[in-house]
Amino acid sequence: MPPQPPTQQNTPTDKALPHRDLCTDCGITRTHDPRRCGHACQFIQPRYPRMEAQVHGRARDPERDDELFFGPYQSMHQAALQPPREGAQWTGITTRLAERLLETHQVDAVLTMRAADDDFWRPEPVLVTRAEDMARCRGMRMGYAPLLAHLEPALAQGYKRLAVIGLPCQVYPLRVLQQELEIEALYVIGTPCSDNTTTERFHEFLALLADQPETVTYLEFRADYHVELRFTDGRVKTIPFLKLPISRLPKDFFPLTCQTCVDYTNVLADITVGYMAGRGEQWLVVRNDRGREMLELLGEEVTLKAPTSAGKRQGPVTGFMKNTERAAGGLPLRSMPDWARPIAAFFMPRIGPRGLEFARARVEMKAVETVLHLRRAMPKRMHNMIPDHVWRLVEPYGLEPKEGERGR
């Protein structure tokens, strides 16, 4: 293992960002060869079957349980750390996995995000070399940050055994370029991502939810159809999804990249940790042997149980599709009258899709969004950007490819 310099080193990214359509600034455009975006970017021509086979040894099997929705996996769990870690988004599994990799010397360093010094909500790429410093990386951040621009400096410093915690649009190019990087071992911990926005826009959203948005320390879109806010004074506030002030957000609050993402569940990670099917705990998807190895590092610290499922997704997904069509490129419109929203907000956590069915619903909604938004904004890109499994996901809702939309 190389000598240990001070931990949590920032590697400043001063290189200007070249213009790219549909770019989330994963960091590749800021490296020594930005042209690699042409074959590494998720939003140009994703090749998921090939990449799934490269990473996991096989592509997803649409006939096997939920692989059409969630990608290849070995096992799925509802999981929780005991005790939950202070400051974590849920119980702290993601950061604890990285801590254990450092503690057991499986990796030399972890490339992840922490809060920027000047803004608690702004993500800042950081290289962590000491397990105790992962605590500062707990919690959610909102915004874009060039995580992968820090890969080359990390390797240049002698770190050849790495863990990376990333979003789908960061993990996809990482996997494409993995073979040409001088990495001896790579552990990838993925978090699901449906929608992202700039940190500045996120502050606008917080201002609509709280009278003193600067006192909000935690925000989570929960699987029980509520948003949870926590404040510096210890207060907790929950808001039903149906009562969120979505109509007051600007039309472009979410960029086209997030509205056309085909990888909500981070299928190229070794292990995916998120909320969707957790039902109050975390949803943990072990995708390959390396993911299983990481989970085993937690030992008795983590409790595991089989995911559950309840409700039916077809109605909510159909309604979402119709509202998205009516929105004509903006955020999905809601036709429900104000008087009915409290009633729906009461019943949805009780009769709506829950657990795995909630996760399936979100994946189908993202597939619907991808087709509708690309068809409106970039129809000539559809045959390259939409993998075949996405068409299979939207087929039950009457969305079928038109001439030239489906790739060969």
C-alpha positions as CSV (number, residue, x, y, z in Angstrom):
1,M,0.0,0.0,0.0
2,P,1.4,3.5,-0.8
3,P,2.5,5.9,1.9
4,Q,-0.5,7.6,3.5
5,P,-0.6,11.4,2.9
6,P,-3.1,13.6,4.7
7,T,-6.6,12.2,4.1
8,Q,-9.6,13.8,2.3
9,Q,-7.4,15.5,-0.2
10,N,-9.1,17.7,-2.7
11,T,-7.8,17.6,-6.2
12,P,-8.9,20.9,-7.6
13,T,-10.5,20.7,-11.0
14,D,-9.5,23.9,-12.7
15,K,-9.9,22.7,-16.3
16,A,-12.8,24.4,-18.1
17,L,-15.8,22.2,-18.9
18,P,-16.2,21.8,-22.7
19,H,-19.7,22.1,-24.0
20,R,-21.6,18.8,-24.2
21,D,-25.3,18.2,-24.9
22,L,-26.9,16.1,-22.2
23,C,-24.0,16.4,-19.8
24,T,-24.1,15.9,-16.0
25,D,-20.4,16.7,-15.7
26,C,-19.3,13.3,-14.5
27,G,-15.7,14.5,-14.8
28,I,-14.5,12.8,-18.0
29,T,-14.5,16.0,-20.0
30,R,-12.1,17.5,-17.5
31,T,-9.5,14.7,-17.8
32,H,-6.5,14.6,-20.1
33,D,-8.6,13.2,-23.0
34,P,-12.1,14.7,-23.0
35,R,-12.8,13.0,-26.3
36,R,-13.4,9.7,-24.4
37,C,-16.9,11.0,-23.7
38,G,-17.8,9.9,-27.2
39,H,-17.8,6.2,-26.2
40,A,-18.0,6.5,-22.4
41,C,-21.1,8.7,-21.9
42,Q,-24.4,7.2,-20.8
43,F,-26.3,9.8,-22.8
44,I,-24.6,9.2,-26.2
45,Q,-25.0,5.5,-27.0
46,P,-25.3,3.3,-23.9
47,R,-24.6,-0.4,-24.4
48,Y,-26.1,-1.9,-21.3
49,P,-26.2,-5.6,-22.3
50,R,-22.5,-5.5,-23.2
51,M,-21.5,-3.5,-20.1
52,E,-23.6,-5.7,-17.8
53,A,-21.9,-8.8,-19.2
54,Q,-18.5,-7.1,-18.8
55,V,-19.1,-6.2,-15.1
56,H,-21.3,-9.0,-13.8
57,G,-20.5,-11.9,-16.2
58,R,-24.0,-11.8,-17.8
59,A,-26.6,-9.3,-19.0
60,R,-29.9,-9.0,-17.3
61,D,-32.4,-11.8,-17.8
62,P,-35.8,-10.3,-18.5
63,E,-37.5,-13.6,-17.5
64,R,-35.8,-13.8,-14.1
65,D,-37.8,-12.3,-11.3
66,D,-37.2,-8.5,-11.3
67,E,-34.1,-8.2,-13.5
68,L,-36.0,-6.4,-16.3
69,F,-36.6,-3.6,-13.8
70,F,-33.5,-3.6,-11.6
71,G,-30.7,-5.2,-13.7
72,P,-28.5,-8.3,-12.9
73,Y,-28.3,-9.2,-9.2
74,Q,-27.5,-12.1,-6.9
75,S,-29.7,-11.1,-4.0
76,M,-31.9,-8.3,-2.7
77,H,-32.6,-7.2,0.9
78,Q,-34.2,-4.7,3.1
79,A,-31.3,-3.7,5.3
80,A,-30.4,-1.6,8.2
81,L,-27.2,-0.9,10.2
82,Q,-27.5,-1.4,14.0
83,P,-27.2,1.1,15.4
84,P,-27.9,3.7,12.7
85,R,-25.1,6.1,12.1
86,E,-25.5,9.7,13.1
87,G,-25.8,12.1,10.2
88,A,-26.6,9.3,7.7
89,Q,-29.3,9.6,5.1
90,W,-30.9,6.4,6.3
91,T,-28.9,4.1,8.6
92,G,-25.4,4.7,7.0
93,I,-24.8,1.5,5.0
94,T,-23.2,3.2,2.0
95,T,-20.5,5.0,4.0
96,R,-20.0,2.0,6.4
97,L,-19.2,-0.2,3.4
98,A,-16.5,2.3,2.4
99,E,-15.2,2.4,6.0
100,R,-14.9,-1.3,6.1
101,L,-13.0,-1.4,2.8
102,L,-10.5,1.0,4.3
103,E,-10.3,-0.7,7.7
104,T,-9.6,-4.1,6.1
105,H,-7.1,-2.6,3.6
106,Q,-9.1,-3.9,0.7
107,V,-8.6,-0.4,-0.8
108,D,-6.1,2.4,-0.5
109,A,-8.6,5.2,-1.0
110,V,-12.3,5.9,-1.6
111,L,-13.5,8.5,-4.2
112,T,-16.8,9.9,-3.1
113,M,-18.6,13.2,-2.3
114,R,-18.7,15.3,0.8
115,A,-20.4,18.6,1.6
116,A,-18.6,21.7,0.3
117,D,-17.2,24.0,2.9
118,D,-19.4,26.9,1.8
119,D,-22.7,25.0,1.2
120,F,-23.9,22.0,3.1
121,W,-26.0,20.8,0.1
122,R,-23.3,21.2,-2.6
123,P,-21.4,18.0,-3.5
124,E,-17.7,18.1,-3.6
125,P,-15.5,15.3,-4.9
126,V,-13.0,14.0,-2.3
127,L,-10.4,11.3,-1.9
128,V,-10.7,9.6,1.5
129,T,-7.8,7.5,2.8
130,R,-8.8,7.1,6.5
131,A,-11.9,5.2,7.6
132,E,-12.8,7.7,10.3
133,D,-13.0,10.5,7.8
134,M,-15.9,8.8,5.9
135,A,-18.3,10.2,8.5
136,R,-18.1,13.6,6.8
137,C,-19.4,12.0,3.6
138,R,-22.7,10.9,5.1
139,G,-25.9,12.3,3.9
140,M,-27.5,13.5,0.7
141,R,-26.1,16.2,-1.6
142,M,-27.9,17.8,-4.5
143,G,-26.1,19.1,-7.5
144,Y,-23.4,18.1,-10.1
145,A,-19.7,17.5,-9.4
146,P,-17.0,16.1,-11.6
147,L,-16.2,13.0,-9.5
148,L,-14.3,11.1,-12.2
149,A,-11.9,14.0,-12.9
150,H,-10.2,12.9,-9.7
151,L,-9.5,9.4,-10.9
152,E,-6.3,10.2,-12.7
153,P,-4.8,12.3,-9.9
154,A,-5.6,9.5,-7.4
155,L,-3.8,6.9,-9.6
156,A,-0.9,9.3,-10.1
157,Q,-0.5,9.5,-6.3
158,G,-0.1,5.7,-6.2
159,Y,-3.6,4.6,-5.2
160,K,-4.2,1.5,-7.3
161,R,-6.9,-0.1,-5.1
162,L,-9.9,2.1,-5.1
163,A,-13.5,2.2,-4.1
164,V,-15.9,4.6,-5.8
165,I,-19.3,5.7,-4.5
166,G,-21.2,7.2,-7.5
167,L,-24.5,7.9,-9.3
168,P,-25.4,6.0,-12.5
169,C,-24.2,8.7,-14.8
170,Q,-20.8,8.5,-13.1
171,V,-20.6,4.7,-12.8
172,Y,-21.4,4.0,-16.5
173,P,-18.3,6.0,-17.8
174,L,-16.2,4.6,-15.0
175,R,-17.0,1.0,-16.1
176,V,-16.4,1.8,-19.8
177,L,-13.0,3.3,-19.1
178,Q,-12.0,0.9,-16.3
179,Q,-10.0,-1.4,-18.5
180,E,-7.7,1.4,-19.7
181,L,-7.0,2.7,-16.2
182,E,-4.1,1.3,-14.2
183,I,-6.4,0.1,-11.4
184,E,-5.5,-3.1,-9.5
185,A,-8.8,-3.4,-7.7
186,L,-12.0,-1.4,-8.0
187,Y,-15.1,-1.6,-5.7
188,V,-18.1,0.3,-6.9
189,I,-20.9,1.2,-4.5
190,G,-23.8,2.7,-6.4
191,T,-26.8,4.8,-5.2
192,P,-30.0,5.0,-7.2
193,C,-30.8,8.3,-8.9
194,S,-34.0,9.4,-10.5
195,D,-33.6,13.2,-10.8
196,N,-31.0,15.7,-10.0
197,T,-30.8,19.4,-10.3
198,T,-28.3,22.2,-9.6
199,T,-27.5,23.1,-6.0
200,E,-28.9,26.6,-6.7
201,R,-32.2,25.2,-7.9
202,F,-32.4,22.9,-4.9
203,H,-32.1,25.9,-2.6
204,E,-35.1,27.3,-4.4
205,F,-37.0,24.1,-3.7
206,L,-36.1,24.2,0.0
207,A,-37.4,27.8,0.2
208,L,-40.8,26.5,-1.0
209,L,-40.9,23.8,1.7
210,A,-39.7,25.8,4.8
211,D,-39.9,29.3,6.1
212,Q,-36.3,29.1,7.1
213,P,-34.7,26.9,4.5
214,E,-31.2,27.6,5.8
215,T,-32.1,25.6,8.9
216,V,-33.0,22.4,7.0
217,T,-30.3,19.7,7.6
218,Y,-32.0,16.7,6.0
219,L,-34.3,15.9,3.2
220,E,-35.5,12.5,2.0
221,F,-38.1,11.4,-0.5
222,R,-39.4,8.4,1.4
223,A,-41.0,5.2,0.0
224,D,-44.2,6.0,2.0
225,Y,-45.0,8.9,-0.4
226,H,-43.8,11.6,2.0
227,V,-40.8,14.0,2.0
228,E,-39.1,14.2,5.4
229,L,-37.4,17.4,6.5
230,R,-35.2,17.8,9.6
231,F,-34.1,21.1,11.1
232,T,-31.3,22.4,13.2
233,D,-33.5,22.7,16.3
234,G,-34.5,19.0,16.1
235,R,-37.9,19.4,14.5
236,V,-39.1,16.9,11.9
237,K,-41.6,17.8,9.2
238,T,-43.2,15.5,6.7
239,I,-45.0,16.5,3.5
240,P,-47.1,14.2,1.3
241,F,-45.8,14.0,-2.3
242,L,-49.2,15.2,-3.5
243,K,-48.9,18.4,-1.5
244,L,-45.5,19.3,-2.8
245,P,-45.4,22.7,-4.6
246,I,-44.3,21.2,-7.9
247,S,-46.4,23.7,-9.9
248,R,-44.2,26.6,-8.5
249,L,-41.0,25.1,-9.8
250,P,-39.5,26.3,-13.1
251,K,-40.2,24.2,-16.2
252,D,-36.5,23.3,-16.5
253,F,-36.0,22.5,-12.8
254,F,-34.8,19.0,-13.8
255,P,-32.5,19.0,-16.9
256,L,-33.1,16.8,-19.9
257,T,-30.4,14.4,-18.8
258,C,-32.3,13.4,-15.7
259,Q,-35.6,13.2,-17.6
260,T,-34.1,10.8,-20.0
261,C,-31.9,8.6,-17.7
262,V,-32.3,4.9,-18.3
263,D,-30.4,3.7,-15.3
264,Y,-32.3,4.6,-12.1
265,T,-31.0,1.5,-10.2
266,N,-27.3,1.9,-11.0
267,V,-27.0,-1.5,-12.6
268,L,-23.2,-1.4,-13.2
269,A,-22.4,-1.0,-9.5
270,D,-21.2,-4.0,-7.6
271,I,-23.7,-3.2,-4.9
272,T,-26.6,-0.7,-5.0
273,V,-27.9,0.9,-1.8
274,G,-31.0,3.1,-1.8
275,Y,-34.5,3.7,-0.5
276,M,-36.9,2.6,-3.2
277,A,-38.0,-0.9,-1.9
278,G,-36.8,-0.3,1.6
279,R,-40.1,0.4,3.4
280,G,-38.4,2.3,6.2
281,E,-35.1,0.6,5.8
282,Q,-32.6,0.6,2.9
283,W,-32.9,-1.4,-0.3
284,L,-29.8,-3.3,-0.9
285,V,-29.0,-5.0,-4.2
286,V,-26.0,-7.3,-4.4
287,R,-25.1,-7.6,-8.1
288,N,-21.9,-9.8,-8.2
289,D,-19.3,-11.5,-6.1
290,R,-17.5,-8.3,-5.3
291,G,-20.8,-6.8,-4.0
292,R,-21.3,-9.9,-1.8
293,E,-17.8,-9.5,-0.5
294,M,-18.5,-6.0,0.6
295,L,-21.8,-6.9,2.3
296,E,-20.0,-9.7,4.2
297,L,-17.6,-7.1,5.6
298,L,-20.5,-5.7,7.6
299,G,-21.1,-8.9,9.4
300,E,-23.6,-8.6,12.3
301,E,-23.6,-4.8,12.0
302,V,-26.3,-5.1,9.4
303,T,-29.7,-6.8,9.6
304,L,-31.2,-8.3,6.5
305,K,-34.6,-9.5,5.5
306,A,-36.4,-10.3,2.3
307,P,-38.0,-7.3,0.4
308,T,-41.8,-7.2,0.6
309,S,-44.2,-5.9,-2.0
310,A,-47.8,-4.6,-1.9
311,G,-50.3,-2.6,-4.0
312,K,-50.5,-2.3,-7.8
313,R,-48.4,0.1,-9.9
314,Q,-50.4,0.2,-13.1
315,G,-52.8,3.0,-12.1
316,P,-50.1,5.4,-10.8
317,V,-47.8,4.8,-13.7
318,T,-50.6,5.4,-16.2
319,G,-51.6,8.6,-14.4
320,F,-47.9,9.7,-14.4
321,M,-47.7,9.0,-18.2
322,K,-50.7,11.1,-18.9
323,N,-49.6,14.0,-16.7
324,T,-46.1,13.9,-18.4
325,E,-47.7,14.0,-21.8
326,R,-49.8,17.0,-20.8
327,A,-46.8,18.8,-19.4
328,A,-45.1,19.1,-22.8
329,G,-41.6,19.0,-21.5
330,G,-42.1,20.5,-18.1
331,L,-42.7,18.8,-14.7
332,P,-45.6,16.4,-14.7
333,L,-48.9,18.2,-14.3
334,R,-51.5,17.2,-11.8
335,S,-55.1,17.1,-12.8
336,M,-56.3,16.3,-9.2
337,P,-58.3,19.1,-7.6
338,D,-56.9,20.6,-4.4
339,W,-59.7,19.2,-2.2
340,A,-58.9,15.6,-3.3
341,R,-55.2,15.7,-2.6
342,P,-55.4,15.3,1.2
343,I,-57.6,12.2,0.6
344,A,-55.2,10.7,-1.9
345,A,-52.3,11.6,0.3
346,F,-53.9,9.6,3.1
347,F,-54.7,6.5,1.0
348,M,-51.5,6.2,-1.2
349,P,-49.2,5.0,1.6
350,R,-51.9,2.4,2.5
351,I,-53.1,1.1,-0.9
352,G,-50.5,2.4,-3.4
353,P,-47.5,0.4,-4.6
354,R,-45.1,-0.3,-1.8
355,G,-41.8,-2.1,-1.4
356,L,-40.7,-3.8,-4.6
357,E,-43.9,-2.7,-6.3
358,F,-43.0,0.9,-5.5
359,A,-39.5,0.4,-7.0
360,R,-41.0,-1.2,-10.1
361,A,-43.4,1.8,-10.5
362,R,-40.5,4.3,-10.2
363,V,-38.4,2.4,-12.8
364,E,-41.4,2.3,-15.2
365,M,-42.1,6.0,-14.7
366,K,-38.5,6.8,-15.6
367,A,-38.8,4.6,-18.7
368,V,-41.9,6.5,-19.7
369,E,-40.2,9.8,-19.1
370,T,-37.3,8.8,-21.3
371,V,-39.4,7.9,-24.3
372,L,-41.7,10.9,-24.0
373,H,-39.0,13.6,-23.4
374,L,-36.7,12.3,-26.1
375,R,-39.5,12.0,-28.5
376,R,-40.3,15.6,-27.9
377,A,-36.8,17.1,-27.6
378,M,-34.4,14.9,-29.4
379,P,-36.2,12.3,-31.6
380,K,-33.1,11.6,-33.7
381,R,-31.2,10.4,-30.6
382,M,-33.8,7.8,-29.6
383,H,-32.5,4.8,-31.5
384,N,-29.1,5.3,-29.8
385,M,-30.1,6.4,-26.3
386,I,-32.9,4.0,-25.5
387,P,-31.9,0.4,-24.6
388,D,-34.2,-2.4,-25.7
389,H,-35.2,-3.2,-22.1
390,V,-36.7,0.3,-21.7
391,W,-39.1,-0.4,-24.6
392,R,-40.1,-3.6,-22.9
393,L,-40.9,-1.6,-19.7
394,V,-43.2,0.9,-21.4
395,E,-44.9,-1.6,-23.7
396,P,-47.7,-2.4,-21.2
397,Y,-48.7,1.3,-21.2
398,G,-49.2,1.5,-25.0
399,L,-45.8,3.2,-25.7
400,E,-44.3,1.6,-28.8
401,P,-41.4,2.7,-30.9
402,K,-42.2,4.6,-34.1
403,E,-40.2,4.2,-37.2
404,G,-36.5,4.9,-36.6
405,E,-36.8,5.1,-32.8
406,R,-35.7,1.6,-31.8
407,G,-32.0,0.7,-32.2
408,R,-30.9,-2.5,-34.0
